């Protein structure tokens, strides 16, 4: 039995980056042997075990056989006779298909170290074409490693996969998982441009513009560590996107509710937020209420963050709207209600109190 460190840990070590997670491949072992050594099984599709002390993952060396379209159509085979090279050849990129033995010596049968030096993302073998998730993975690696280019033959292979309909077989949840990771990288625009170049973006997010300032704004949001909600809103709720389109794109990839709702709000209220620079108390209050800002001030703050980065309809008066929200939230609606004899008049009285508070607070001066 031989144990090797594989994948991202080897890649990041060669790049001089912090190694956060270590994965291992075990060659020449059976599940029974792993259990006898105290490893805990966790794999469903193929045998993966957790180390009894470090809890790092140890997978038995395996081969794969494509049986159906999409990323689930595989049969896995593990056996003590499967070699390390056979395991590595089915990995996605050469930079992820290297290993370190127990003495720290590098095993690099497919040129990963060469491609790290050349800053190239290149597929290991034609097995890449059997899993459409790898298109998304490569694109998000490009967003993380901004100095890396995509090998021409790899781009051509991804385009042929799109033409063959492989991307159409992806389930929404897996698409979102990869998109969300890529959006949180240093240069998310690179992920989207690569997906557009190979044709995958038009299949996954049809109608999403990749020209104009949207992607630059997305990178700007990444540069100041904006949360995923804000980045998604900028992508699908900005640059002239309509509310229905922001909703449709969010639902297409089953984006979480907080991401979907912020994108819809930005698409719907982008112009109104900019116009608030000169709006009166009643109009500002109406905007706050449409955005449910009184009940959800945190989401409204994220809306202002996203809108403040757009710039396509004018500057958003962030400080003015924040001060206005504070003034409105200071109104004791319960006290107003208790002081109103006619219960039917309560909503109007509360509304009037909030408008008066806005006007008197100086927030709109």
TORFIDREN-132803 format. One record per residue: residue in one letter; x, y, z of N, C-alpha, C, O in turn. Coordinates in steps of 0.02 Angstrom, whole numbers, plus 50000, padded with zeros to 5 digits. Last residue first. Layout:
AXYZXYZXYZXYZ
...
END
This chain:
X484165334250182484425340950164485025340350117485305345450097
X483675322650228483585323950156483855330650135483775332650077
X483885322750364484205317550324484185318950250484615316650213
X483225331250444483775334150406484135328950363484625330450330
X482085327550510482725324850532483335328150501483885327850527
X480895331950460481175335650516481875333550533482245337250567
X480595322950357480665330050341481015333850397481395338550383
X480525311050430481015311950376481135319250363481705321550357
X479445313650512480105312350542480655313250491481185315950506
X478435314850418478625320650458479315319750489479715324450491
X478395301850371478555307150324478785313350362479265316650343
X478005295550490478655293850460478865299250409479455301050406
X476755300850513477285301750563477975300450533478455303850550
X476065296150401476165303350409476725304750459477125309350449
X476065282450428476385285050367476545292450375477085294650357
X475305282450544476005280050547476385282750486476955284950492
X474095286950490474435290850541475175288850547475615293050554
X473765276750401473885283550375474265287750425474705291650406
X473605265650488474125265650435474285272650410474865274350398
X472525270650577473205269350601473725269250544474235272550551
X471235272250543471675277750525472405276450543472855280450528
X470555261750595470615262050523471085267450499471325267250442
X470465264750728470965259850707471065259850631471605258250607
X470355279850800470055276050745470565271250717471055273350685
X471305285150893470665282350914470345277850862470095272450879
X472985283750916472485284650863471845281250884471825275050891
X473945280351006473675287151011473135288550959472855294050958
X474335267850965473975268451029473645275351036473135276051070
X475035271150847474415267250844474005268050908473395268750905
X476125278050898475665281450854475005277750851474465280850852
X476725267550969476475273451005475985277350963475475279750989
X477085259150862476615256850913476315262650952475715262650966
X478025266550792477375265150761476865262850811476265264450805
X479095277650826478775272450866478075271250839477595274550859
X480415281150718479705282450734479415276450770479485270750748
X481645276550680481595279650746480875281150766480735282350825
X481535272950550481515267650600481475270350671481285266750717
X481685285550490481045282150486480995276650540480475275850572
X483035288150516482515292750539481835289350540481455290250588
X483675277550451483745278350523483205282850551482925281450605
X483325280450318483085274350349483135274850425482675272750460
X484035292450299483305292350295483015286150329482515286650364
X485345288050307485095292650358484335292850358484025293250411
X485355280150191485495277050256485235281450312484935278950360
X485115289850094484615284550104484735281050171484255279050204
X486285297650105485625300650113485095295350129484675296350173
X487305288450076487265291450143486575294450156486315293850212
X486975285549938486995280349991486915283450060486485281250099
X486325290349809486475294049870486465289549931485985289649971
X487105284549664486605282949715486795286549780487355285849803
X487365292849510487605290949576487025289649624486525293249624
X486675285449359486855290849403487055288449472486935282649490
X486485273849293485915278549294486065284449340485605288049358
X487645266649303487355267349236486765272249235486565274449181
X488225264249428488435270249392488105271149324488275275949289
X488525252949521488285252349453488475258349410488845257549362
X488855253449652489395251549607489175251549534489575250349490
X487705256349721488235261349722488805259749675489205264249659
X487005244549712486805250149670487345255449666487435258649614
X487695236949809487675234849739487515240649693487835241649642
X487485244649925488165242949904488175241149830488605243449792
X486095244949930486455251249919487175249949897487445253549855
X485885231449956485615234349895485975240949879486145242249821
X486455230550082486785227050027486525229649959486905230049911
X485515238150152486205240350150486585236950093486995240150059
X484405229950136484405236550104485115239350100485295242550051
X484785219150216484725218150143484725224850106485015225350052
X484745225850340485365222850315485345221750241485835223250206
X483415229550359483915234750347484575231950320484925235350282
X482025224350346482645220950325483185226050309483395226650251
X481015232550387481065225850417481725222450402481945218050439
X481305243850314481185244450386481245237750421481495237250477
X481415239950181482015241850217481915242350292482385241250330
X480665235350077480585232150142481175233750188481395229650228
X480655242449961481245238249973481205234450039481665230650056
X479515249649980479535244749925480115239849934480065234049917
X479945257950085479425252950097479425247650042479335241750056
X480885266050023481085261850080480585256250092480765250550106
X480045272349930480595268149908480815263449963480915257549952
X479205279550015478915274549972479455269749946479335263649942
X480155288350070479815283450113479515277850071479565271950089
X480455295849956480975291849988480665286550033480895280850034
X479215301949933479495297549883480045293049913480075287149897
X479065309650050478565304550033478845299549983478735293549990
X480205318350045480105313550100479625308050081479765302150096
X480845319649874480575322049937480445316549986480555310649971
X482395317049784481695315449800481495318349868481915319249912
X483685318049741483295324249744482565323149764482165327749759
X484165305349755484615310849771484235317449778484435321849816
X483325295949706483225297949776483685303649797483595306549850
X483715291849583483285297749586483185300149657482975305949668
X484395280149618484775285949594484365292349600484625297549619
X483305272249654483835273549702484255279549682484445283649724
X482595271549535482305275149592482835276749645482805281949676
X483445263649457483325270649438483045274649496483235280449506
X483405251449531484035254749516483925262149500484285266449526
X482345243249564482395249649598483005253749580483135258949610
X482415231249488481795235149492481895242249516481565246849492
X483725226549502483445227549435482835232149437482745236349393
X483785225649642484225230249606483955231749536483955237449514
X482805215849668482745222549695483175227549657482945233149641
X483385204849604482735207449581482635214549605482415218849567
X484535203149682484595204449610483945207449583483965212149543
X483975200149805484365206349798484445208149724484415214049706
X483335187949778482935193749797483325200249789483045205349768
X484425179149746483885180549698483525187049715483425191349671
X485135179149868485455181449806484915183449754484965188749723
X484185173949955484465180649969484815183449907484785189449895
X483855161349898483365166749901483665173549913483435178449884
X485125154649788484795155349853484345161549855484455166249817
X484765149849619485155153949666484785154449732484165154549732
X484405140849515484185139849585484645143449634484875140549684
X484625144349389485175140849422485025139549495485465137449533
X483375150049362483645145049316484205141049348484265134949337
X483185159849455482815153649464483095148149419483045142249436
X484025169649401484145167149469483795160449479484085155849508
X483425171849277484105169349280484265166349348484595161149353
X482155176749319482205170749278482905167749282482975161649289
X482475188549389482135182949423482245176449385482395171249414
X483055196049289483445194449349483135188649386483495184349412
X481945196949204482545193449181482985191549241483255185949242
X481055204649279480865197849259481465193749238481505187749251
X481785216749291481625212849350481455205549331481695200949364
X483095218649167482425219649192482285214949250482615209749258
X484685226449160484305220249165483615221849195483555225749241
X485535237449156484925237649116484515231349118484025230749080
X486575233749247486705234949175486075234449133486085231249080
X485985221349366486245227849345486275228449269486035224049233
X485655208749401485175213949415485385220849392484995225549397
X486695200049376486055198749342485525204049356484995203949325
X487855206049437487895202249376487215201849340487185203149280
X487445212349554487785216249503487765212649436487675215849384
X486945200949621486495206449603486805210749548486465212649501
X488125193749642487605190949599487125196349576486915196449518
X488765202549730489085200849666488565198049617488565199749558
X487905202749840488035208949803488325207349734488145210549685
X487965189249881487325192349863487435198549820487085199549770
X489325187449915489045184149856488395187349834488275188049774
X490035203349972489765196549980489465193849915489355197649868
X491575211349924490855211449931490585204349937490885199749909
X492985214049923492705208549962491955209249975491725207850030
X493505222749835493355225449902492955220449943492615222349991
X493625215349720494235218449747494135221349817494615222349854
X492325211849688492775206749715493385209849748493635207249798
X491895223949636491575221349697492005216049730492055215649791
X492705224249523492785229449574492475227249640492755228449693
X492175213549453492855213049478492995218249531493355216949580
X490925219449425490965213249463491655212249492491725210349550
X491305229949345491005231349410491025225249455491115225749516
X491735222549236492225226749272491955228549341492335228649390
X490535216949197491065212549222491605216449259491895213949307
X489795228549154489565224149209490135220049238490205219649300
X490105237149049490455237949112490285232949167490585233049220
X490145227448895489995233248935490325232949003490775228849014
X489655209948885489985215848859489805221848904489365221248947
X488895200148928489585199948952489985205748922490595206248932
X487205198148980487705201848941488405201148971488495201449032
X486225183948968486645187849014487175191548974487555188348938
X485535175848883485355182948885485765187048932485665193148937
X485615161248982485465164348917485255171648925484845173348968
X486585153349065486265159649084486105163549020486425168549006
X486925141348997486795141349069486405147449091485935146949131
X487095144348863486665138748881486465139048955485905137348973
X487945155048865487305155848830486825150248846486215151148843
X489055149148927488665154248963487985155248931487485156148966
X489645140448834489285137748891488835142948925488295141248949
X490445145348733489735144448720489325142048778488715141548773
X491735148748755491615141848733490875140448719490705134948697
X491565162048794491985160448736491845153348711491835152248650
X490815161548911490525164548851490905162348789490605160848737
X491745155748996491115152248984490775154948921490475151248883
X492675166148993492865159548967492235155448952492205152148901
X491945176449053492185177248984492375170548953492255169448894
X491725171249180491155172449136491375173249064491025171049018
X493025170449234492595164449230492055165449178491935161149136
X493395183749229493755178949187493355172449180493345169449127
X492615190049324492485191549254492825186349208492565184849155
X493145186849449492575182949424492425184349350492125180049317
X494515186849516494325189949452493745186049422493835182349374
X494525180349642494825187049634494605190649571494505196749572
X492935172149681493655172349668493875179549654493475184149655
X491585171549690491945173649750492695173549742493065174649790
X491185166449570491025173449584491405176049645491535182049651
X491565153049587491935157349541491795164749553492255168849547
X490615148649679491325148449696491725153149651492165156649675
X489455150549602489545154249665490275154249686490535159449709
X489655141449497489625148649484489755152649547490125157649546
X489605129249568490225131349535490225138749520490735142149528
X488285129549618488855128249662489505130749632489905133849666
X487515131149502487565136649551488165135649596488525140449611
X487705118549443487915124649408488005130349457488495133949455
X487115110549538487835109849527488105115949490488665118149503
X485775114749528486125115349592486885114849583487255118449616
X485395111549396485465118549417485875119249481486275123849487
X486345098949310485785100949353485925107849382486505109749392
X486815096949140486985098949208486365100949247485915104249221
X486505094749009486345089349056486495091149128486335087349173
X487015104948935486285104948946486085099648996485535099949024
X488335101648917488165106748967487425106648984487225108249040
X488265092648809488455090148876488255095148931488045093148985
X487995095848678487435095948725487615093648795487165092848837
X488975097448587488705090648594488135090248644487835085048653
X489355110548606488995108848545488665101948549488135100848519
X490065108748726489455112748725489035111048664488425110148670
X491125101148677490685098348728490025102148731489495099148737
X491735110248592491425104248563490965100848613490465097948593
X492205119348686491705121448637491355115448606490745115548595
X493145111448752492555113748789492005116048741491415114748753
X494075109748648493725103948675493105106048713492575102848706
X494515122848632494175119548576493785113548601493225112248578
X495135124648754494565128848737494165125648680493555125648681
X496165115248737495675114248791495045118448778494485116148789
X496905120548635496585114048624496055112448677495575108848665
X497365132548694496895132648638496535126048626495945125948610
X497335133648872497655130748813497155130648755496575128948765
X497025148848950496745142248933497085139748870497125143348820
X498165156749067497765156549006497495149548996497715144749028
X498385164349226498375158349185497935159349123497405162349127
X498295174849312498845175049264498855169149217499285168749173
X497265172249400497145176949346497705177249295497605179749240
X496605160249471497295161049449497295165649388497315163349331
X495205162049486495655161949544496375163449524496715167549555
X494685161649359494515167349401494975167749462495105173249487
X495165149349319495415155249284495255161549324495645166349323
X494385141449401495105141549413495415147549378495885150649405
X493175143449338493275146649404494015146349425494245150549464
X493405136549220493255143649217493355146949285493595152549289
X493585123449266494135126849233494015134449233494475138349246
X492295121149316492875121049360493465124749329493795128649362
X491515121649201491405126549254492005126949300492205132349321
X492045110549135492045117149102491975122649155492335127649153
X491765100349223492465102449216492525109049178493005112749188
X490475097049208490635101249266491345103949259491505109249286
X490445087849103490345094949088490475099549147490575105549137
X491455074849071491135077949130491055085449118491545089049123
X492105070448960491565066148986491195069249045490675066649066
X493175077948925492555079048888491965075048915491395076248896
X494225072849000493935079349018493245080148987492795082849019
X494695062148931494215060748984493885067149009493335067049036
X495715066248851495035067048825494495064948875493905065948862
X496775073648979496625068848926495915070148901495575074648925
X497015085749047497495080249051497405075548992497885073648959
X496895102648988496595096349008497115090749005497575090948965
X497665116949058497645112149002497325105649027497485103449082
X498095132949086497595128049108497475123349049497225125448997
X499705139649116499215137149067498745132249102498955127949140
X500985144949157500345148049176499805146249124499495150649094
X502175138749142501935142549084501285146149098501045149949056
X502265132549267502785137349247502555141749189502715147649186
X501145124349256501175129449309501685134749291501565140749298
X501545116249153500995120849141500935126049196500685131549183
X502585108949216502725113049156502175118249145502325124049129
X501855102349313502355107249333502545111849275502655117749284
X501055093949232500755099149273501255104449294501095110449293
X501345083049146501595089749132501285095349173501265101049149
X500975070249181500605073549126500785080949118500405084749087
X501615064449290501645060949225501335064749167501435062849109
X502375067849417502045072449371502035069449301502405071749257
X502765067149581502585062749525502145066849478501605069049498
X504015072949690503465074649645503385069249591503875067149560
X504315067549857504535067849787503925068849741503395065849752
X503995065649989503945072449962504185073149891504255078749866
X503905052950032504555056250043504555063450016505065066850021
X502695048649991502775049550063503455052650081503555054850137
X502435058649841502455052449879502625053849952502685059649972
X501265069349767501875068949807501865062249843501365060349873
X500615072549602500595069249668501275069849702501785070749669
X499495080249483500155078749510500085075649580499555076049611
X498415086149419498555079049409499265077249429499595073349396
X498155099349413497825095649468497985088149465497705084249504
X498765103549302499015106449364498695103149425498925104149481
X498025097049203498705094649218498955097349285499325093949321
X496325094349252496855098449224497535095749244497605092549296
X495495082649295495295087749247495885091249213495935091049152
X495945064949292495815071349325495735076849273495885075849214
X496325053349235495625055149228495445061549266494865063449270
X497635051349267497485052949198496765055149189496605058449139
X497725047349401497845054249384497615056149314497425061849302
X497465033349395497025037749434497105045049410496605048549401
X498535029149319497855027949294497355032349331496865034649302
X499585032649403499535035949338498835035049309498575039549277
X499385023749510499315030949521499215034549455498795039049450
X498425009149456499035012949469498885020249483498345022749468
X497504995849519497465002349486498075006549506498225007249565
X497544984549597497984984649539497974991349502498384992549458
X496604985449697497304986349715497774986749656498344989149662
X495254995149632495574988549638496294989749658496584994849637
X493755002549577494345002749621494604995649630494214990849634
X492835011249461493145004749476493755005849520494215009549502
X491275018849425491945019149453492185012149470491805007849489
X490345025249293490445019349335491165019549359491625020349319
X489355039849266490005036449271489935030149312489535029649359
X488465051949248488465045849209489135042249208489445041649155
X488445064049307488305058249351488375051649314488345046349344
X488585074149217489145072949262489035067049309489485065349348
X488035069949047488035073549111488615071549155489065067949135
X487555053648977487715060848974487715063949043487455061149091
X488345038149030487755042149013487955049449009488485051349036
X489545031849058488975027649041488365031449019487905028548990
X491305031349067490715035349051490145030849029490245026548986
X492225025049199491975023549132491335027449122490865027049162
X493755026649292493055028449280492875026449209493305026149164
X494795020249425494685022049356493935023349348493535021449390
X495695024649576495115022149539495185023849465495565028149445
X496365022549740496485023949669495925020749628495715015149641
X495365027749877495705022249842495795024249768495345027349739
X495675042649965495275039049916495675033449886496275034249871
X495595051050110496015046150077495555042050030495115038450054
X495495066850187495185061750144495715057450110496225059950085
X495835069650363495925071150293495665065350251495615059650275
X495805067050498495165067750463495235070150391494745072350361
X496885064250578496885070750543496215072250510496065078050496
X496465051550634496715057050675496655063850639496405068650669
X495935042650539495675042550608495915048350652495595049850702
X495475049450382496015047350426495765047650498495425052450517
X494085043650292494365049050333494895046150379494785040950411
X493925037750123493975036650195494265042750229494645046550199
X493015031649986493395037250015493365036350090492855034450118
X492575021749854492825021649923493265027649941493805028449914
X491235029849764491845025749766492155026449835492005031249870
X489995035149797490115032749729490725028249725490735023449686
X490155037749935489555034349910489685031249842489505025549830
X491345038550069491175038849998490545035049981490415029750010
X491725036350199491245041850186491015041950114490515045250099
X492395025950328492155026750259491655032450253491225033450296
X493815029150425493085029150424492835030250353493035035050321
X495215018950472494915024150429494155023450429493885017950432
X495825008550540495455013650578495165019350538494895024050566
X496354998350472496825003450496496475009150534496795013850556
X495254991550430495664988350481496164993250511496374992550568
X494834999850328494434999250389494834996350446494774998450503
X495834997150235495745003950261495355003850326495515007450373
X495614983550208496244985650238496184992650269496444993850324
X494354984250147494434980550210495074982550246495084983250307
X494604991350028494204994350081494294990950149494304994150201
X496364988749988495654987049982495264990650036495564992950085
X497774995649898497404993949959496684992149942496434993949889
X498535001349796498704994649819498334992449882498564987849916
X498585018349842498685013349789498855006649821499265006349867
X497655031949886497965025849912497995020649856497475018849828
X497785049349886497605043349849498005037449877498595038049890
X497175063549975497655058149966497355052649923496755051449924
X497155081150004496825074949984497355069849967497915071449946
X497135094550112497555089450081497125083350066496785080650110
X496895112150116496625105250121497085100450085497385102050033
X497765123150108497235122950159496985115850170496865113750227
X499265130250080498915123950070498405123050126498595122250184
X499615145850010499455142150071499055135850053498575136150015
X500715145149867500115147349902500015143149965500295137749973
X501705141749778501885145749836501295148449875501365153349911
X501415133049680501275140049665501475144649723501435150749717
X501655121049741502115123149688502015130449669502485133749646
X500555120949828501235121049855501735123349803502185127249819
X499505120149740499595126349777500285126749809500575132149815
X499715106849688499705112849645499855119149685500295123049665
X499575099149804500205099049767500255105249723500775108649722
X498265102349840498805103449888499485103549853499905107649870
X497475098449729497585105449745498145106749793498475111949788
X498215082549694497745087849679497965094749701498545096749693
X498845072149832498675073649762498275080149757498045082949807
X499965061749916499595067949918499465070149847499925070149806
X499875043949926500115049849891499665055849907499055055149912
X500375028349987499945034149996500275040249963500875041449971
X500305010949954500665017249950500175023049952499625022649924
X500424994050000500005000050000500445006250000500905006850041
END
